[in-house]
Amino acid sequence: MGWDSQDDPTNPRNFSNKRKWTLLSLISAITFVSPLTSSILAPGIPFVNKDFGNHSQLLGSFAVSVYILGFAVGSLLLSPLSEIYGRCIVMNSANTFFCCFTLGCALAPSLGELIAMRFFAGIGGSACLTIATGVIADMFVPEQRGKAVALYSMGILFGPILGPICGGFIAQEVGWRWDMWVVLIVGCLFTGGLIVFNKETYHPVLLNRKTLRLRKELGLPELQNIMTYEKGAAPSSPFKILKHGIVRPLKLLTTSPIILFCSLYMSFLFGLLYLLFTTITSVFVQTYRWSPAFTGLAYLGVGGGSFIGVIFIARTSDATILRLAKKNKGIYEPEMRLPLCVFFGALVPIAFFM
């Protein structure tokens, strides 16, 4: 069993533009909230330390960065689960999980419990980061993905930047716990919207549901899902799919140079970003005597640079691959999106030196 035709309305690539962009907008919105949660607490750490009597700068910084550790763990689990049960149910469940543990952060009675709650909130918050790119690939052909990825990426780029700006003022005026209450309120709104409007987009899961339905309706138990029937397809049992999904990225990381170097590059940039998040507050408060509220404004430079970068990529990415594909006898290669990284990558050490 496959799609009825190229115009099959159940194929996510044939969804109306309204449905595609509504779904992508909601996913982008929760993708904004999740990274924002990673950094919103950074300016409030002095207040957290005071409330819990903490004198360790390491533990204070860890309360911010442990959320990213949750991202790493969640990514390994949630992505393969989405290949078993579908993008929709996994993303909705993970977002609900994120909201529950964000509530735990707001009510945490000790620093240790705050760190634990932040870790589990990070696991739930990782779903939108790991599954959303799959949703984009499900709904958009390669030539249309540039704008879609640009919209989705805005949340990843601006969430961590706006987090400290908002978090500093909130923590100073009404207390650090309200950083978490604000995230919880916004997260619940967007999670509710996704639960209402989210649709399954993963092709093998959709075709498998269709195959099971027609087996029953037509009495033909021999019907097979065409996407899992071919020899060499991914294992079919849930446990094997989960194992395969966890092992596969590790294999790609160690055997594919381009994935290894792209991952090293991205991890290095994220490391630099969160190095700033965990040190700017103490530097500007202790050295420059800024108030915690205004310390968040020190992140505006990173936010402005990210905004300019996103606009530039949105306007040039798709045009670049079309031009390079034309030179390559009309054949598209994923690496054709990478040339701009050479230019932007050179700006990072220059900017840090300045």
Protein Blocks (a to p, Z undefined) as FASTA:
>chain_A
ZZfblklmklmklpcfklmmmmmmmmmmmmmmmmmmmmmmmmmmmmmmmmnopabfklmm
mmmmmmmmmmmmmmmmmmmmmmmnojklmmmmmmmmmmmmmmmmmmocbfklmmmmmmmm
mmmmmmmmmmmmmmmmmmpcfklmmmmmmmmmmmmmmmmmmmmmmmmmmmmmnojklmmm
mmmmmmmmmmmmmmmmpccfbfklmmmmmmmmmmmmnopakbccfklmpghiacfbfklm
mmmmmmmmmmmmmmmmklmmmmmmmmmmmmmmmmmmmmmmmmmmmmnopafklmmmmmmm
mmmmmmmmmmmmmmmmmmmmmmmmmmnnopacfklmmmmmmmmmmmmmmmmmZZ
